[in-house]
Amino acid sequence: MTEFKDNENTCGCGHDHDHDHDHAHTVTLELENGEELECPIIDIFEVNDKEYIALLHPEEEIALLYGFIEYEDDTIELTEIVSDEEYELVSEAFNELLDSEDDDEEDDEDEDDEA
């Protein structure tokens, strides 16, 4: 079962920017071999009216992208992105999200420097 957990880890997303936020939650993935992998949530975002989630692999500096459904009882379901076209759209949207976050952080730093 996939579940949210509280986590004290900082981002560590592998990009050339500083993060002041902490990942408040993780998702525990059960791998095919039965092993569990606890992944910090990078972000939840929407592409073409469907929600997706980006998870940080805890041992490698890569984002794992999945379809995302959250139910009223706070359980979640992750779905695989099976088509290359869908993966490309989701990956592109995620990269734009990170670029936008980088731009926002640079703007905040510029404002701090002026003060």
Backbone as a printed PyTorch tensor [residue, N CA C, xyz], in Angstrom:
tensor([[[  0.8510,  -1.1820,   0.0000],
         [  0.0000,   0.0000,   0.0000],
         [  0.8930,   1.2400,   0.0000]],

        [[  0.5210,   2.1960,  -0.7680],
         [  1.2530,   3.4460,  -0.8340],
         [  0.6930,   4.3790,   0.2220]],

        [[  1.5820,   5.0240,   0.9670],
         [  1.0960,   5.8980,   2.0260],
         [  1.9810,   7.1190,   2.1760]],

        [[  1.3770,   8.1890,   2.7370],
         [  2.1420,   9.3800,   3.0930],
         [  2.7710,   9.1490,   4.4540]],

        [[  3.9570,   9.7060,   4.6510],
         [  4.5940,   9.6950,   5.9660],
         [  5.2150,  11.0490,   6.2060]],

        [[  5.3070,  11.4700,   7.4700],
         [  6.0440,  12.6810,   7.8060],
         [  7.5190,  12.4100,   7.6030]],

        [[  8.2460,  13.4430,   7.1880],
         [  9.6600,  13.2830,   6.9100],
         [ 10.3800,  14.5760,   7.2430]],

        [[ 11.5410,  14.4690,   7.8070],
         [ 12.3410,  15.6400,   8.1550],
         [ 13.4250,  15.9140,   7.1240]],

        [[ 13.4710,  15.1500,   6.0170],
         [ 14.5180,  15.3400,   5.0120],
         [ 14.3340,  16.6520,   4.2730]],

        [[ 15.4520,  17.2710,   3.9080],
         [ 15.3820,  18.4260,   3.0270],
         [ 15.3930,  17.9420,   1.5940]],

        [[ 15.2400,  18.8480,   0.6520],
         [ 14.9790,  18.4900,  -0.7350],
         [ 16.0270,  17.5800,  -1.3510]],

        [[ 17.2470,  18.0610,  -1.5640],
         [ 18.2650,  17.2320,  -2.1830],
         [ 17.9080,  16.7570,  -3.5700]],

        [[ 17.2070,  17.5890,  -4.3420],
         [ 16.7030,  17.1540,  -5.6410],
         [ 17.7790,  17.1100,  -6.7120]],

        [[ 19.0000,  17.5490,  -6.4000],
         [ 20.0790,  17.4390,  -7.3470],
         [ 20.1840,  18.5900,  -8.3260]],

        [[ 19.3680,  19.5960,  -8.1880],
         [ 19.4300,  20.7440,  -9.0790],
         [ 20.2850,  21.8390,  -8.4470]],

        [[ 20.8010,  22.7320,  -9.2870],
         [ 21.7010,  23.7820,  -8.8220],
         [ 20.9310,  24.9480,  -8.2200]],

        [[ 20.2400,  24.7000,  -7.1280],
         [ 19.5500,  25.7690,  -6.4170],
         [ 19.3770,  25.3440,  -4.9630]],

        [[ 19.2280,  26.3490,  -4.1090],
         [ 19.0300,  26.0810,  -2.6890],
         [ 17.5370,  26.0320,  -2.4030]],

        [[ 17.1760,  25.1770,  -1.4650],
         [ 15.7880,  25.0850,  -1.0330],
         [ 15.7070,  25.4510,   0.4380]],

        [[ 14.7390,  26.2730,   0.7710],
         [ 14.5090,  26.6040,   2.1620],
         [ 13.3970,  25.7590,   2.7610]],

        [[ 12.7350,  24.9520,   1.9210],
         [ 11.6090,  24.1660,   2.4110],
         [ 12.0360,  22.7320,   2.7020]],

        [[ 11.2570,  22.0740,   3.5200],
         [ 11.4510,  20.6570,   3.7990],
         [ 10.3310,  19.8870,   3.1310]],

        [[ 10.6330,  18.6500,   2.7540],
         [  9.5630,  17.7800,   2.2750],
         [  8.8030,  17.3060,   3.4960]],

        [[  7.5490,  17.7070,   3.5850],
         [  6.7470,  17.3830,   4.7540],
         [  6.2690,  15.9370,   4.7240]],

        [[  6.2600,  15.3360,   3.5470],
         [  5.7270,  13.9880,   3.4220],
         [  6.6070,  13.1430,   2.5180]],

        [[  6.4780,  11.8500,   2.7090],
         [  7.1090,  10.8920,   1.8210],
         [  6.0420,   9.9260,   1.3330]],

        [[  6.3630,   9.2020,   0.3000],
         [  5.5230,   8.1130,  -0.1820],
         [  6.3740,   6.8580,  -0.1190]],

        [[  5.8270,   5.7940,   0.4210],
         [  6.5280,   4.5260,   0.4810],
         [  6.0820,   3.6710,  -0.6920]],

        [[  7.0340,   3.3600,  -1.5630],
         [  6.7530,   2.5110,  -2.7230],
         [  7.1350,   1.0790,  -2.3880]],

        [[  6.3000,   0.1350,  -2.7940],
         [  6.6540,  -1.2730,  -2.6670],
         [  7.1360,  -1.7460,  -4.0340]],

        [[  8.3990,  -2.1580,  -4.0940],
         [  8.9990,  -2.5920,  -5.3400],
         [  8.5810,  -4.0240,  -5.6620]],

        [[  8.8280,  -4.4280,  -6.9050],
         [  8.4390,  -5.7670,  -7.3490],
         [  9.0680,  -6.8670,  -6.5070]],

        [[ 10.2650,  -6.6340,  -5.9780],
         [ 10.9540,  -7.6380,  -5.1670],
         [ 10.5010,  -7.6130,  -3.7010]],

        [[  9.5020,  -6.7920,  -3.3770],
         [  8.9840,  -6.7070,  -2.0170],
         [  9.6660,  -5.6650,  -1.1570]],

        [[ 10.7670,  -5.1260,  -1.6240],
         [ 11.4910,  -4.0850,  -0.8930],
         [ 10.6700,  -2.8010,  -0.8780]],

        [[ 10.7700,  -2.0330,   0.2220],
         [ 10.0860,  -0.7480,   0.3150],
         [ 11.0850,   0.3760,   0.1230]],

        [[ 10.6370,   1.4020,  -0.5880],
         [ 11.4740,   2.5480,  -0.8860],
         [ 10.7250,   3.7950,  -0.4400]],

        [[ 11.2620,   4.5060,   0.5480],
         [ 10.6160,   5.7100,   1.0710],
         [ 11.1510,   6.9220,   0.3140]],

        [[ 10.2690,   7.5810,  -0.4560],
         [ 10.6650,   8.6720,  -1.3470],
         [ 10.0280,   9.9900,  -0.9040]],

        [[ 10.8310,  11.0300,  -0.6950],
         [ 10.2670,  12.3520,  -0.4250],
         [  9.4680,  12.8530,  -1.6350]],

        [[  8.3820,  13.5610,  -1.3490],
         [  7.5670,  14.1550,  -2.4060],
         [  8.2090,  15.4740,  -2.8100]],

        [[  8.5240,  15.6030,  -4.1070],
         [  9.0380,  16.8670,  -4.6220],
         [  7.8800,  17.8090,  -4.8850]],

        [[  6.8720,  17.3190,  -5.6110],
         [  5.7240,  18.1610,  -5.9320],
         [  4.5950,  17.3150,  -6.4920]],

        [[  3.3970,  17.8640,  -6.4220],
         [  2.2150,  17.3090,  -7.0770],
         [  1.7470,  18.3860,  -8.0430]],

        [[  1.5150,  18.0140,  -9.2910],
         [  1.1840,  19.0000, -10.3180],
         [  0.2010,  18.4110, -11.3120]],

        [[ -0.3820,  19.2620, -12.1300],
         [ -1.4190,  18.8490, -13.0620],
         [ -0.9590,  19.0500, -14.5040]],

        [[ -1.2800,  18.0830, -15.3510],
         [ -1.0350,  18.1710, -16.7870],
         [ -2.2990,  17.6560, -17.4790]],

        [[ -2.8750,  18.4910, -18.3410],
         [ -4.0800,  18.1030, -19.0890],
         [ -5.1700,  17.5300, -18.1830]],

        [[ -5.4660,  18.2320, -17.0940],
         [ -6.5310,  17.8740, -16.1550],
         [ -6.3040,  16.5530, -15.4120]],

        [[ -5.0710,  16.0810, -15.3590],
         [ -4.7390,  14.8790, -14.6020],
         [ -3.6030,  15.2220, -13.6490]],

        [[ -3.6880,  14.6960, -12.4170],
         [ -2.6520,  14.9810, -11.4330],
         [ -1.5100,  13.9740, -11.5220]],

        [[ -0.3020,  14.5040, -11.2830],
         [  0.9080,  13.6930, -11.2720],
         [  1.7030,  14.0380, -10.0210]],

        [[  2.5930,  13.1400,  -9.6540],
         [  3.4350,  13.3480,  -8.4880],
         [  4.8840,  13.0810,  -8.8830]],

        [[  5.7700,  13.9150,  -8.3630],
         [  7.2120,  13.7340,  -8.5570],
         [  7.8100,  13.3490,  -7.2110]],

        [[  8.4730,  12.2190,  -7.1820],
         [  9.1120,  11.7150,  -5.9720],
         [ 10.6160,  11.7300,  -6.1640]],

        [[ 11.3470,  11.9790,  -5.0880],
         [ 12.8040,  11.9520,  -5.1300],
         [ 13.2750,  10.5630,  -4.7280]],

        [[ 14.0170,   9.9140,  -5.6310],
         [ 14.5910,   8.6090,  -5.2970],
         [ 15.5630,   8.8310,  -4.1390]],

        [[ 15.4730,   8.0650,  -3.0610],
         [ 16.2940,   8.3460,  -1.8760],
         [ 17.7800,   8.0370,  -2.0350]],

        [[ 18.1420,   7.2300,  -3.0240],
         [ 19.5430,   6.8500,  -3.1780],
         [ 20.1930,   7.4570,  -4.4220]],

        [[ 19.3820,   7.8850,  -5.3670],
         [ 19.8870,   8.4700,  -6.6090],
         [ 19.2510,   9.8400,  -6.7600]],

        [[ 19.9380,  10.7540,  -7.4200],
         [ 19.3900,  12.0980,  -7.5840],
         [ 18.5210,  12.1680,  -8.8320]],

        [[ 17.4160,  11.4010,  -8.8060],
         [ 16.4760,  11.3950,  -9.9310],
         [ 15.0590,  11.5530,  -9.4060]],

        [[ 14.2090,  12.1220, -10.2500],
         [ 12.7940,  12.2450,  -9.9230],
         [ 12.0580,  11.0580, -10.5250]],

        [[ 11.1350,  10.5050,  -9.7570],
         [ 10.2690,   9.4330, -10.2210],
         [  8.9010,  10.0500, -10.4640]],

        [[  8.3550,   9.9000, -11.6600],
         [  7.0890,  10.5270, -12.0230],
         [  5.9930,   9.4720, -12.1440]],

        [[  4.8430,   9.7520, -11.5210],
         [  3.7000,   8.8430, -11.5400],
         [  2.4160,   9.6480, -11.6940]],

        [[  1.3810,   8.9800, -12.2040],
         [  0.0360,   9.5180, -12.0990],
         [ -0.3550,   9.4730, -10.6280]],

        [[ -1.2470,  10.3520, -10.2110],
         [ -1.5390,  10.5050,  -8.7850],
         [ -3.0320,  10.6770,  -8.5750]],

        [[ -3.5980,   9.8450,  -7.7110],
         [ -5.0100,   9.9690,  -7.3280],
         [ -5.0620,   9.9530,  -5.8000]],

        [[ -5.7010,  10.9770,  -5.2200],
         [ -5.8880,  11.0160,  -3.7620],
         [ -7.3690,  10.8450,  -3.4770]],

        [[ -7.6850,   9.9040,  -2.5920],
         [ -9.0670,   9.6040,  -2.2530],
         [ -9.4760,  10.3440,  -0.9820]],

        [[-10.7720,  10.4010,  -0.7380],
         [-11.3070,  11.1340,   0.4140],
         [-10.8190,  10.5800,   1.7480]],

        [[-10.4670,   9.2960,   1.8000],
         [ -9.9890,   8.7090,   3.0570],
         [ -8.4720,   8.8730,   3.2310]],

        [[ -7.8700,   9.8170,   2.4630],
         [ -6.4470,  10.1420,   2.5270],
         [ -5.5260,   9.0360,   2.0200]],

        [[ -6.0690,   8.0060,   1.3810],
         [ -5.2100,   7.0450,   0.7120],
         [ -4.9140,   7.5730,  -0.6860]],

        [[ -3.8180,   7.1170,  -1.2360],
         [ -3.4510,   7.5620,  -2.5750],
         [ -3.1830,   6.3550,  -3.4620]],

        [[ -3.2810,   6.5970,  -4.7490],
         [ -2.9370,   5.5720,  -5.7320],
         [ -1.9750,   6.1970,  -6.7290]],

        [[ -0.8770,   5.5160,  -6.9790],
         [  0.0690,   5.9460,  -7.9970],
         [ -0.1380,   5.0580,  -9.2160]],

        [[ -0.1610,   5.6850, -10.3820],
         [ -0.3240,   4.9270, -11.6120],
         [  0.8980,   5.1460, -12.4900]],

        [[  1.2950,   4.1080, -13.1900],
         [  2.4450,   4.2210, -14.0780],
         [  2.0850,   5.0390, -15.3030]],

        [[  3.0520,   5.7580, -15.7930],
         [  2.9170,   6.4850, -17.0500],
         [  3.4430,   5.5310, -18.1200]],

        [[  2.5450,   4.9940, -18.9400],
         [  2.9530,   3.9240, -19.8490],
         [  3.3300,   4.3980, -21.2430]],

        [[  2.7190,   5.4620, -21.7280],
         [  3.0470,   5.8850, -23.0900],
         [  4.2030,   6.8750, -23.0860]],

        [[  5.0160,   6.8050, -24.1080],
         [  6.1400,   7.7310, -24.2480],
         [  5.6550,   9.1640, -24.3870]],

        [[  4.5310,   9.3460, -25.0830],
         [  3.9900,  10.6910, -25.2970],
         [  3.5510,  11.3190, -23.9730]],

        [[  2.8460,  10.5400, -23.1430],
         [  2.4040,  11.0550, -21.8500],
         [  3.6090,  11.3530, -20.9610]],

        [[  4.6000,  10.4610, -20.9540],
         [  5.7800,  10.6770, -20.1220],
         [  6.5140,  11.9480, -20.5530]],

        [[  6.6080,  12.1570, -21.8510],
         [  7.2820,  13.3560, -22.3500],
         [  6.5590,  14.6230, -21.9000]],

        [[  5.2140,  14.6270, -21.9800],
         [  4.4340,  15.7860, -21.5340],
         [  4.6220,  16.0470, -20.0430]],

        [[  4.5530,  14.9830, -19.2520],
         [  4.6770,  15.1150, -17.7970],
         [  6.0910,  15.5470, -17.4200]],

        [[  7.0820,  14.9660, -18.0510],
         [  8.4700,  15.3200, -17.7810],
         [  8.7340,  16.7810, -18.1260]],

        [[  8.2130,  17.2170, -19.2700],
         [  8.3780,  18.6140, -19.6890],
         [  7.7090,  19.5650, -18.6930]],

        [[  6.5000,  19.2190, -18.2390],
         [  5.7900,  20.0590, -17.2650],
         [  6.5480,  20.1170, -15.9440]],

        [[  7.1070,  18.9880, -15.5210],
         [  7.8700,  18.9510, -14.2760],
         [  9.1260,  19.8210, -14.3870]],

        [[  9.8330,  19.7270, -15.5130],
         [ 11.0270,  20.5460, -15.7090],
         [ 10.6870,  22.0310, -15.7270]],

        [[  9.5660,  22.3950, -16.3430],
         [  9.1200,  23.7910, -16.3340],
         [  8.8020,  24.2450, -14.9150]],

        [[  8.2110,  23.3620, -14.1260],
         [  7.9020,  23.6650, -12.7290],
         [  9.1830,  23.9470, -11.9560]],

        [[ 10.2080,  23.1300, -12.1520],
         [ 11.4890,  23.3560, -11.4750],
         [ 12.1490,  24.6440, -11.9440]],

        [[ 12.0840,  24.9050, -13.2580],
         [ 12.6640,  26.1460, -13.7790],
         [ 11.9560,  27.3540, -13.1970]],

        [[ 10.6310,  27.2730, -13.0750],
         [  9.8450,  28.3580, -12.4980],
         [ 10.2320,  28.5730, -11.0330]],

        [[ 10.4460,  27.4760, -10.3080],
         [ 10.8570,  27.5710,  -8.9100],
         [ 12.2280,  28.2200,  -8.8050]],

        [[ 13.1370,  27.8580,  -9.7170],
         [ 14.4670,  28.4730,  -9.7330],
         [ 14.3660,  29.9730,  -9.9630]],

        [[ 13.5230,  30.3800, -10.9200],
         [ 13.3390,  31.7970, -11.2260],
         [ 12.7720,  32.5410, -10.0170]],

        [[ 11.7940,  31.9440,  -9.3270],
         [ 11.2020,  32.5700,  -8.1420],
         [ 12.2520,  32.7540,  -7.0520]],

        [[ 13.1130,  31.7440,  -6.8580],
         [ 14.1540,  31.8400,  -5.8360],
         [ 15.1580,  32.9250,  -6.1870]],

        [[ 15.5180,  33.0530,  -7.4710],
         [ 16.4440,  34.0950,  -7.8920],
         [ 15.8320,  35.4750,  -7.6740]],

        [[ 14.5190,  35.6300,  -7.9730],
         [ 13.8430,  36.8900,  -7.7380],
         [ 13.8460,  37.2360,  -6.2570]],

        [[ 13.5950,  36.2460,  -5.3960],
         [ 13.6070,  36.4800,  -3.9480],
         [ 15.0010,  36.9030,  -3.4810]],

        [[ 16.0470,  36.2820,  -4.0240],
         [ 17.4090,  36.6440,  -3.6490],
         [ 17.7350,  38.0510,  -4.1050]],

        [[ 17.2890,  38.4280,  -5.3110],
         [ 17.5180,  39.7890,  -5.8160],
         [ 16.8420,  40.8130,  -4.9280]],

        [[ 15.6070,  40.5170,  -4.4720],
         [ 14.8820,  41.4390,  -3.5950],
         [ 15.5940,  41.5660,  -2.2600]],

        [[ 16.1310,  40.4440,  -1.7430],
         [ 16.8540,  40.4720,  -0.4730],
         [ 18.1340,  41.2920,  -0.5980]],

        [[ 18.8050,  41.2010,  -1.7410],
         [ 20.0380,  41.9470,  -1.9590],
         [ 19.7750,  43.4440,  -2.0150]],

        [[ 18.6040,  43.8400,  -2.5430],
         [ 18.2640,  45.2590,  -2.6590],
         [ 17.8630,  45.8600,  -1.3270]],

        [[ 17.4090,  45.0420,  -0.3980],
         [ 16.9060,  45.5560,   0.8870],
         [ 18.0000,  45.9720,   1.8170]]])
